[in-house]
Amino acid sequence: MTTQLSESPFLRACRGERPDHTPVWFMRQAGRSLPEYRALREGVAMLDACFTTDMVVEVTMQPVRRYGVDAAIFFSDIVVPLKAIGVDLDIVAGTGPVVAEPIRTRAQLDQLRDLEPDDVAPVIAAVTALTGELGGTPLIGFAGAPFTLASYLIEGRPSRDYRHTKAMMRTDPGLWHDLMERIAAVAGQFLRMQVEAGASAVQLFDSWAGALSLADYRAFAQPHSAAALGAVADLDVPRIHFGVGTGELLGAMGEAGADVVGVDWRVPLDEAVRRVGDRSVQGNLDPTTLFAPPEVVAAEARRVLDEGLAARGHVFNLGHGVLPSIDPDALARLVDVVHAYERP
């Protein structure tokens, strides 16, 4: 890692330092709301795009060029490593990941083999190419957390109540933990490959962990998230852990091995800091705020920045992903507000 990269505002904030300005990037910044992204993706299925090196590079770079954000998030999807090892799944427009044969028996575990470099060769080639293009801007690699990936594999599609997932947890905990161990291994292998190819940080997304109580999270999910994050513990890169609706889980998520805990918009950031202890935080502007007038967005952003002063380090972000209908100019103005913020 070059000195320029190591001393970037994003990596310094992840390490708990105070850079000259608060760094900012956005989850789902690589597309969705950008017209250039929609033009590039027209007629191309999501998973096909994720395995096309040139497209991954271009989509990842688009928001960096447009917004001047302090980090790039690698364009991919959390189910990519599962697809790469042969799981029969697809991302269905308007629905999300759909698994042809949900995994609910021990006999089905054998399809979850280790991830090999050849399985994701076009993906890793994109990481390498991006590190060259980005120069001093860090690239964030990512993977889905074991609980979220397990919920897709067991339910077969997005779920409101996770009934099959929780039923396995409680009725066959041995099968549950064996399944989670395999998923954690694949997620960890995917993270490690991205870092070894040049990613400067990683984020583990636990999109659906908020469906768990704190006790269930500690018993059934935390050890496996810790295993996935532990796969890159020796590589000296910041590890970010983010979940949705996880206000009651923030402390436990940090204990899973996170250097930075991502916070959604439901918990005030200074309260989140109290819960995670001596760790940096990331977040946490409500994405829908961006539909308000610019002066309202700026005031809310400054409130988040003020609350973030309580943290060891703060990376500004939305409390979830960029919504497809958000005006790209609103995001550009938000970046300017964050970069212009002066600490008291």
VENMO-V182264 format. One line per field, one symbol per residue. burial: b if it has 24 or more other C-alpha atoms within 12 Angstrom, else e. A space follows every 10 residues. Layout:
BEGIN
burial=???
END
This chain:
BEGIN
burial=beeebbbbbb bbbbbbbbbe bbbbbbbbbb bbbbeebeeb beeeebbbbb bbbbbbbbbb bbbbebbbbb bbbbbbbbbb bbbbbebbbb beeeeebbbe ebbbeeeebe bbbbbeeebb bbbbbbbbbb beebbbbbbb bbbbbbbbbb bbbbbbbbbe ebebbbebbe eeeebbbbbb bbbbbbbbbb bbbbbbbbbb bbbbbbbbbb bbeeeebbeb bbbbbbbbbb bbbeeebbbb bbbbbbbbbb bbbbbbbbbb bbbbbbbbbb bbbbbbbbbb bbbbbbbbbb eeeeeebbeb bbbbbbbbbb bbbbbbbbbb bbbeebbbeb bbbbbbbbbe beee
END
